[in-house]
Amino acid sequence: MPVRLADPRQLAHEYPGRLKVIKVNVDENQGLARRFDAVSIPTLVVLRDGNVVNRIVGAAPKEQLAAQIVPHLKPPKSEGAAPAT
């Protein structure tokens, strides 16, 4: 059975408000590609609070992507939690 490679945007739907996936055309955005050292395609750069926390180079199945991305997500906001003072 062939391994099914994931589209990282699928994970964004599973973690709404916690994960945003942005697809960049590196040919049209070469400065951004250089900034994040995206020399191989696909390259996923995982950012948290504006800092690179992980890089994933190459296609991977959904479970493998999730294992490398989900630990870096902020915890979900509690429903009905009182705002911090």
C-alpha positions in Angstrom: 0.0 0.0 0.0 1.6 3.4 -1.0 2.2 6.0 1.7 -0.1 9.0 1.3 1.8 12.3 1.5 0.1 15.0 3.4 -0.8 18.6 2.5 0.1 20.5 5.7 -3.0 22.7 5.2 -5.0 19.6 6.3 -3.4 19.9 9.8 -4.4 23.6 9.9 -8.1 22.6 9.7 -7.6 20.2 12.6 -6.0 22.8 14.8 -8.0 26.0 14.1 -6.7 29.0 15.9 -3.5 27.2 16.8 -1.9 26.5 13.4 -1.7 28.6 10.3 -0.2 27.2 7.1 1.0 29.6 4.4 2.1 28.3 1.0 4.8 30.4 -0.7 5.9 30.2 -4.3 9.6 30.5 -3.9 10.2 31.5 -7.5 8.0 34.5 -6.9 9.3 35.2 -3.4 13.0 34.5 -3.5 13.8 36.9 -0.7 11.5 35.0 1.6 13.0 31.7 0.5 16.5 33.0 1.3 15.3 34.4 4.7 14.1 30.9 5.7 16.8 29.0 3.9 14.3 27.1 1.7 16.6 25.5 -0.8 14.7 22.2 -1.2 11.1 21.9 -2.1 9.0 21.3 -0.1 10.3 23.0 3.0 8.1 23.6 6.0 9.4 26.2 8.5 7.6 26.0 11.8 7.4 29.3 13.6 6.3 30.0 17.1 6.1 33.7 18.3 8.1 34.6 15.2 11.0 32.2 15.9 11.9 29.2 13.9 11.3 26.1 16.1 11.5 23.4 13.5 12.2 22.7 9.8 10.8 19.9 7.8 12.4 19.3 4.4 10.7 16.9 2.0 7.2 15.4 1.7 5.9 13.3 4.5 2.8 11.4 5.6 0.3 13.3 7.8 1.2 11.5 11.0 4.9 12.4 10.6 4.1 16.0 9.9 1.8 16.2 12.9 4.5 14.6 15.1 6.9 17.4 14.2 4.5 20.3 14.3 1.9 19.7 17.0 4.5 19.7 19.9 5.3 23.3 19.0 1.7 24.6 19.1 0.4 26.7 21.9 -2.1 24.9 24.1 -5.8 25.4 23.1 -7.6 28.2 24.8 -10.0 26.9 27.4 -13.6 27.5 26.7 -15.2 29.9 29.1 -11.9 30.7 30.9 -11.7 34.0 32.7 -9.3 36.5 31.0 -6.0 37.1 32.7 -5.8 40.2 34.8 
